[in-house]
Amino acid sequence: MGAPGFRALRGALRLAAVGARRGYSTWPAQALRMDYQDAIRTLNTLQTNASYLEQVKRERGDPQVQLEAMKGFLERSGLKVEDLDQLNIIHVTGTKGKGSVCAFTERILRNYGLKTGFYSSPHLVQVRERIRINGQPISKELFSKYFWQVYNRLEETKDPARASMPAYFRFLTIMAFHVFLQEKVDLAVVEVGIGGAYDCTNIVKKPIVCGVSSLGIDHTSILGDTIEKIAWQKGGIFKPGVPAFTVPQPEQPLEVLRDRARESPCPLYLCPDLGAYEEDKAFTLGLAGDHQRLNATLALQLSRMWLEQQGYQGIGELKDLWPGAEPPGKKPVPLAPVFRPSIAMVQGLKDSVWLGRTQVLQHGPVTWYIDGAHTTSSVQACVRWFHQAALNEEKPVDGSEVRVLLFNATGDRDTAALLKLLLPCQFDYAVFCPNFTEVSTVGNADQQNFTVTLENVLTRCLENQKMWNQLMEEKVGRDLWLSAPLVLEGVGGRLKPDPLRSPLLLVPSVERPLNANSLVFPCISHALQWITQGRDPLFQMPATKGLHLHPVASTGAVLLKEATVIRVLVTGSLHLVGGVLKLLDQSLSQ
């Protein structure tokens, strides 16, 4: 960690962060213009998620402490918990796929002519993506209007006993409820943030229907270190008398969900395989990957139950009666009914869009395979999807194909387990970088994140690279030297950090032979510059005259420049995916 490259990059990042903070702090409070960027800058002052999560850990034995706090913030904003009943909410939790389930469900119900609200997290490019009406992020003008309305009300209601402001996610949740109520949506699809029982979205008392997508291990410091503990948290969204659905789960967590449903009490049903609905031909899904079939069957059940509860017609004829009995294998939860999906439902599954999940973008010779998988089960699904998607692409006649992994992982996730699953993809190069689009985020408040330290994110990237190199060493079964950390530094040979224009390549001082083809860059933009090698006009390589490039960077540059096809898998973090999409599709920033 004492390498000159590490110190230089850390210095550049620190200066960038100071500049970003100063960019906000120099705004006189009384002179704030109430536009979108000002709203986001102010929202970012509530970015206390790290300390908030620590508070959640301390208080998780008493969920009422957190839910009562959320209730207090909601009331200070001008709403009561009972007001949320008007939103006809579909509440969805799970470890993987819950966002996709919500996207499928929202699109199906929109096909019935309903005005839909959709609250999700995290955002990929702009914060307003989290709050959607009829599938579209609310406009910057609408975001600003409701942000200042809620923020000012909370500021005005401060007193010695209630001096705090809600943290980032709590604030956005409250704001979403205001938007949906005042814009008079017919229903709101609400995705849980973390867990379920203690999540601030769980302030909702009377949803119309609840759903639990596939369970797995994630956020262990908050939710527990076993899948049974996590299932207990997820089942916390069940409400008395409110129907709930889930997809096939391992037996023990499914039993936990059953027990939670009995405690509520509420009916809980297991969704049948999607093939049970299909007759003449398989449904076409707007979201790629075989794992999306599980998400689609849950969305069909949630949509149909919502429509049934609201008295709608044309919701799909039952193919058989509600069984009520245990499904094959004596699972502890009864099967949901199989029905013939309506045309609106089938079309909704086909038309669904959910950016950053099993998404493919073609830019000249470079094909980007983008998936925000960040758990072991979701990375397994990502690998299957990538393998199949790459097989379906036309192969270069001369065989000159280069595969690149662009990866980052954050939080308490087991990076070694995730990277090990990616080894079968046979990447020629592995590239690691933080979730910063640029070294400096000045002028782009949507991408600012003050909840992580600069040294931590850089250290994590270097650790990820080291782990990859170790796994590669084990994979080839030879005693290879690990590659020294590669990070970008010193354009033109200079080591002077510039917060607005970061140097390009860090050269490590370690004098050891290099065999593992991995690199670390200080931001997403520089990683994409190296991968594309000037072959995409969006990412022109900076001048490198006088720059000493590391052998891996130089050799890789030659191969990437000459390759007929470059396939890049971007995965490990939704925040990384968001940064990549921001640079690849600039319309998302408009």
Buried (B, 14 or more C-beta within 10 A) or exposed (E): EEBBBBBBBBBBBBBBBEBBBEBBEEEEEEEEEEEBBBBBBBBBEBBBBEEBBEBBEEBBEEBEBBBEBBBBBBBBBBBEBEBBBBBBBBBBBBBBBBBBBBBBBBBBBBBBEBBBBBBBBBBBBBBBBBBBBEBEBBEBEBBBBBBBBBBEBBEEBEEEEBEEBBBBBBBBBBBBBBBBBEBEBBBBBBBBBBBBBBBBBBBBEBBBBBBBBBBBBBBBEBBBEBBBBBBBBBBBBBBEEBBBBBBBBEEEBBBBBBBBBEEBEBBBBBBBEBEBBBEEEEBEBBBBBEBBBBBBBBBBBBBBBBBBEBEEEEBBEEEEEEBEEEBEEEBBBBBBBBBEBBEBBBBBBEBBEBBBBBBBBEBEBBBBBBBBBBBBBBBBBBBEBBEEBBEEBEEEEEEEBBBBBBBBBBBEBBBBBBBBBBBEBEBBBBBBBBBBBBBBBBEBBBBBBBBBEBBEBBBBBBBBBBBBBBBBBEEEEEEBEBBBBBBBBBBEEEBEBBBEEBBBBBBBEEEEEBBBBBBBBBBBBBBBBBBBBBBBEBBEBBEBEEBEBBEBBEBBBEBBBEBEBBBBBBBBBBBBBBBBBBBBBEEBBE
